[in-house]
Amino acid sequence: MKPLNQNVYNFNAGPSALPTAVLENAQQELTNFQSTGMSIMELSHRSKTYENVHNEAITRLKKLFSIPENYEVVFLQGGASLQFAMIPMNFLPKDTKAGYIMTGSWSEKAFKETTFFGEAYHVASSKEDQYRYIPEISASSFHESDAYIHLTSNNTIYGTQWKEFPETGQVPLIGDMSSDIMSKPIDVSKFDLIYAGAQKNLGPSGVTVAIIKKEFIEKANNDVPTMLDYQTHIKSNSLYNTPSTFGIYMLGEVLKWIELQGGLNAVAANNEEKAKLIYDAMDESNGFYVGHARKDSRSLMNITFRLQNDELEKKFLAEAVEEGFVGLNGHRSVGGCRASTYNAVPQEACLALSEFMKQFQQKNG
Ligand SMILES: Cc1ncc(COP(=O)(O)O)c(C=O)c1O
């Protein structure tokens, strides 16, 4: 069954599906937010009403993601892509190096930005195998003197995901969690900095979340332009300039929805079931559908696969569109097919896709 108020199954990679209940509620309070006589977008970001929304979103995020007391949460703009530059700008002093674990195009883009600020190197990479797997990391893979180690927790384009994060000891660990943040509980204390664009699991585009350990921020460079300095946003509670007020309101509403689902354990269990429906259709297809990721590295958020030839793949994607499946094309850089099954994608959509895959195989296999 398709969601009641929509006639499509949304498998977009980002921006992506938002919970229907959140959209309906936003629609209801759009023109008169909390009896103010105006929408949340028209309120001053310095007003009490907006400030409550803002602070509640931060509090909810801290609670739901079990963020320890010694961490700050900030809302930024510029997407995860600006974080690629802000991180070395703030945390890569000239006399050290940063280590990047290369697991796909987003790691490559993050790495490229370091070249403007200092020195960095590849801790490990799975590029030689088209980024099909998450590499093994040991203490000998990096140096104790490294400024930080950076990883991408879920590789949106190739469809791989870290199952367990590496131990980096005293070396600060930074994670780009843009495409799997809040899809499951994680141990935040393993990281010194986590960042994510909101537009997959947390809300609309336009808000970037950064979660930063206080001890780490104390080590940051001081000669950074004001808006690109994490301290600016920490000190002003993410209200130094005008934030994405509507985006932050929506993010708060998505967090309320996660609470209603039973929190991150419940969301994680649901995500596993959803992904299994599609992976099973692949694994039981006798090679009709071929997964891109190695089984031990499979993502529960982005399921990537190919059919036997381009012609069949085109037919599959065209028929999928006719059946109401949106966003199943692989990323433009790699082709193939990709089903993004973020938190808000309902189980029914994944079941419908797995059924469609089986029927298509029966007709074309
Ligand atoms: C893992 C990952 N990192 C970074 C980005 C870039 O995010 P943004 O478009 O918010 O800059 C994306 C976007 O899809 C992503 O999936």
Ligand as a Chemical Component Dictionary entry (heavy atoms), coordinates in Angstrom:
data_LIG
# 
_chem_comp.id                   LIG 
_chem_comp.type                 NON-POLYMER 
_chem_comp.pdbx_formal_charge   0 
_chem_comp.three_letter_code    LIG 
# 
loop_
_chem_comp_atom.comp_id 
_chem_comp_atom.atom_id 
_chem_comp_atom.alt_atom_id 
_chem_comp_atom.type_symbol 
_chem_comp_atom.charge 
_chem_comp_atom.model_Cartn_x 
_chem_comp_atom.model_Cartn_y 
_chem_comp_atom.model_Cartn_z 
_chem_comp_atom.pdbx_ordinal 
LIG C1 C1 C 0 27.628 10.821 3.170  1  
LIG C2 C2 C 0 27.399 12.177 2.586  2  
LIG N1 N1 N 0 28.226 13.179 2.915  3  
LIG C3 C3 C 0 28.061 14.417 2.433  4  
LIG C4 C4 C 0 27.041 14.712 1.564  5  
LIG C5 C5 C 0 26.904 16.122 1.035  6  
LIG O1 O1 O 0 25.890 16.712 1.722  7  
LIG P1 P1 P 0 25.361 18.197 1.380  8  
LIG O2 O2 O 0 24.628 18.100 0.088  9  
LIG O3 O3 O 0 24.488 18.472 2.577  10 
LIG O4 O4 O 0 26.524 19.092 1.308  11 
LIG C6 C6 C 0 26.133 13.718 1.210  12 
LIG C7 C7 C 0 25.013 14.015 0.303  13 
LIG O5 O5 O 0 24.313 13.162 -0.187 14 
LIG C8 C8 C 0 26.328 12.421 1.728  15 
LIG O6 O6 O 0 25.492 11.428 1.412  16 
# 
loop_
_chem_comp_bond.comp_id 
_chem_comp_bond.atom_id_1 
_chem_comp_bond.atom_id_2 
_chem_comp_bond.value_order 
_chem_comp_bond.pdbx_ordinal 
LIG C1 C2 SING 1  
LIG C2 N1 SING 2  
LIG C2 C8 DOUB 3  
LIG N1 C3 DOUB 4  
LIG C3 C4 SING 5  
LIG C4 C5 SING 6  
LIG C4 C6 DOUB 7  
LIG C5 O1 SING 8  
LIG O1 P1 SING 9  
LIG P1 O2 DOUB 10 
LIG P1 O3 SING 11 
LIG P1 O4 SING 12 
LIG C6 C7 SING 13 
LIG C6 C8 SING 14 
LIG C7 O5 DOUB 15 
LIG C8 O6 SING 16 
# 
